[in-house]
Amino acid sequence: MPDFHAGYQSALGARRFGRVNWLGLQTLAGREITRFLVVWTQTLLAPLVTAALFLMIFNLAIGPQRGDVMGVPFLHFLAPGIMMMTVIQNAFANASSSIVISKVQGNIVDTLMPPLSGLEILLGYLAGAVVRGVLVACGIALGLAIFLQIIPQHPLVALGFVVLGGVLLGGLGVVAGVFAEKFDQMAAITNFIVTPLAFLSGTFYSVEALPPFLRLLSQLNPVFYLIDGLRYGMIGTSDGSPLTGLLICAAASFGVCLSAWAMLRSGYRLKA
């Protein structure tokens, strides 16, 4: 008991004096990563199959007649969009489902009781979201290399946008998970916010083909810049400047994560 008490007081002191509780952060991040790894057929394999089906269906339906888009075959243009769409959906689902399930089951207290600050809790959830997104992206990239011979033209740029996508949608998943009180509210957020953001962002088309008003709406969507940046990283072509997209995505990620941190720090809808 003395050892436990001393360790607990040490952890409290780490929090009180502003130092990072590395052990607590590592434990929470490990829990979030292990949570999706133990059901990898649902969290990793299933998204890969879904992405492959998207590519196959589009290729069979309109691929041969579509012609080149922005100077590359349609399937090559489509593949990075499908990859990023899969990454952000899984990053969002990982963070949001973890919080909502804990709230519904009544064990969210296990996350709130340890001496973890709001920032440390946020980083723990983001770790799970980003790792899951990166693993899904790596699996899709391997499939693209094998079956379509798509080798990343700028691999570090591609990785950077994948990580940013995981952070942005992981942070949004934390906000949604804290806000939602039950599963149907979470489903509504997914269906009416996350899915439209993913589909109406240049995943299946170049925004240059849109009328001016719709093009402007697309450019207000941060997911557009995630997809455009990943497309540049994978095939070397894009609708806009990758640097501009990187700055916009970083700013959007900061804003969303700041909101998530404020909610976790205040205990909004988490503490009775």
Sequence and secondary structure as in RCSB ss.txt:
>XXXX:A:sequence
MPDFHAGYQSALGARRFGRVNWLGLQTLAGREITRFLVVWTQTLLAPLVTAALFLMIFNLAIGPQRGDVMGVPFL
HFLAPGIMMMTVIQNAFANASSSIVISKVQGNIVDTLMPPLSGLEILLGYLAGAVVRGVLVACGIALGLAIFLQI
IPQHPLVALGFVVLGGVLLGGLGVVAGVFAEKFDQMAAITNFIVTPLAFLSGTFYSVEALPPFLRLLSQLNPVFY
LIDGLRYGMIGTSDGSPLTGLLICAAASFGVCLSAWAMLRSGYRLKA
>XXXX:A:secstr
 HHHHHHHHHHHHHHHTT   HHHHHHHHHHHHHHHHTTHIIIIIHHHHHHHHHHHHHHHHTHHHH  BTTB HH
HHHHHHHHHHHHHHHHHHHHHHHHHHHHHHT THHHHSSS  HHHHHHHHHHHHHHHHHHHHHHHHHHHHHHT  
  SSHHHHHHHHHHHHHHHHHHHHHHHHH SSHHHHHHHIIIIIHHHHHTSSSSS GGGS HHHHHHHHT HHHH
HHHHHHHHHHS  SS HHHHHHHHHHHHHHHHHHHHHHHHHTTTT  
